[in-house]
Amino acid sequence: MTLRELLADEAMAMSGVMATIGPDRSITWTRNDRPFAAASADGSTAEFALEPAVAAAATRTPDVTPSSRGPGWVTFSPPDVDDHAADRALAWLASAHRRLELRN
């Protein structure tokens, strides 16, 4: 299973999520018209928009670097999607999704 496959099923089960396929066949998930996660066409890389403190902690874990998308975004490129990689990816997806909740 690739990161893209793992995240696609989970993201579409979350409230208010829309998926867009880019010209390069990557996928971006949005909530309230704001992107919060993306995956490459081949599924080997995922990116997440995290709270700054979470992003800083994430970049200290294996296979994670700051993303070129901007502050708070991280890129995750594990060599394989084992249980540990899957757990991190799903946790970051949920965190990024929660970050964009509408607030009163």
C-alpha positions as CSV (number, residue, x, y, z in Angstrom):
1,M,0.0,0.0,0.0
2,T,1.2,3.5,-0.8
3,L,0.8,6.7,1.3
4,R,-1.7,7.9,-1.3
5,E,-3.9,4.8,-1.0
6,L,-3.7,4.9,2.8
7,L,-4.6,8.6,3.0
8,A,-7.2,8.7,0.2
9,D,-9.6,6.3,2.0
10,E,-9.1,8.1,5.3
11,A,-9.4,11.6,4.0
12,M,-12.6,11.0,2.1
13,A,-14.2,9.7,5.3
14,M,-13.5,13.1,7.1
15,S,-16.1,15.8,7.2
16,G,-16.0,18.6,4.6
17,V,-13.2,17.1,2.5
18,M,-12.8,17.7,-1.2
19,A,-10.1,16.0,-3.4
20,T,-8.4,17.6,-6.4
21,I,-6.2,15.8,-8.9
22,G,-3.4,18.1,-10.2
23,P,-1.9,18.1,-13.7
24,D,0.9,16.0,-12.4
25,R,-1.7,13.4,-11.1
26,S,-0.9,14.4,-7.5
27,I,-3.9,14.7,-5.1
28,T,-4.6,17.5,-2.8
29,W,-7.2,17.4,0.0
30,T,-9.0,20.5,1.1
31,R,-11.4,21.5,3.8
32,N,-13.2,24.9,3.7
33,D,-11.4,25.5,0.4
34,R,-8.0,25.3,2.1
35,P,-5.5,22.6,1.4
36,F,-4.4,20.5,4.3
37,A,-2.7,17.4,2.8
38,A,-1.4,16.1,-0.5
39,A,0.1,13.0,-2.0
40,S,2.3,12.5,-5.0
41,A,1.0,10.6,-8.1
42,D,3.1,7.5,-7.3
43,G,2.1,7.6,-3.6
44,S,5.6,7.7,-2.3
45,T,5.4,11.1,-0.7
46,A,2.7,13.0,1.3
47,E,2.6,16.5,2.6
48,F,0.7,17.9,5.6
49,A,-0.2,21.4,6.8
50,L,0.4,21.2,10.6
51,E,0.4,23.5,13.5
52,P,3.9,25.1,13.8
53,A,4.8,23.1,17.0
54,V,3.6,19.8,15.5
55,A,5.5,20.5,12.2
56,A,8.7,21.3,14.1
57,A,8.4,18.0,16.0
58,A,7.5,16.1,12.9
59,T,10.7,17.3,11.1
60,R,12.7,15.7,13.9
61,T,11.3,12.2,13.0
62,P,12.7,10.0,10.3
63,D,11.8,10.6,6.6
64,V,10.3,14.1,7.2
65,T,11.5,17.4,5.9
66,P,10.0,20.9,5.7
67,S,7.8,21.2,2.6
68,S,8.3,23.8,-0.1
69,R,4.6,24.6,0.3
70,G,5.4,27.0,3.1
71,P,5.4,27.3,6.9
72,G,3.8,24.5,8.8
73,W,3.9,22.1,5.9
74,V,6.0,18.9,6.1
75,T,6.9,16.3,3.5
76,F,6.9,12.7,4.5
77,S,8.7,10.2,2.3
78,P,9.2,6.8,4.1
79,P,11.0,4.0,2.2
80,D,8.0,1.8,2.9
81,V,4.7,2.2,4.5
82,D,5.1,0.0,7.5
83,D,2.9,0.2,10.6
84,H,4.9,3.1,12.1
85,A,4.8,5.1,8.9
86,A,1.1,4.5,8.5
87,D,0.4,5.6,12.1
88,R,2.4,8.8,11.6
89,A,0.8,9.6,8.3
90,L,-2.8,9.0,9.6
91,A,-2.1,11.0,12.7
92,W,-0.7,14.0,10.7
93,L,-3.7,13.8,8.3
94,A,-6.1,14.0,11.2
95,S,-4.2,16.8,12.8
96,A,-4.1,18.8,9.6
97,H,-7.8,18.3,9.0
98,R,-8.7,19.4,12.6
99,R,-6.6,22.5,12.2
100,L,-9.0,23.8,9.5
101,E,-12.2,23.4,11.6
102,L,-14.5,26.4,11.4
103,R,-14.3,28.3,14.7
104,N,-16.9,30.7,16.1
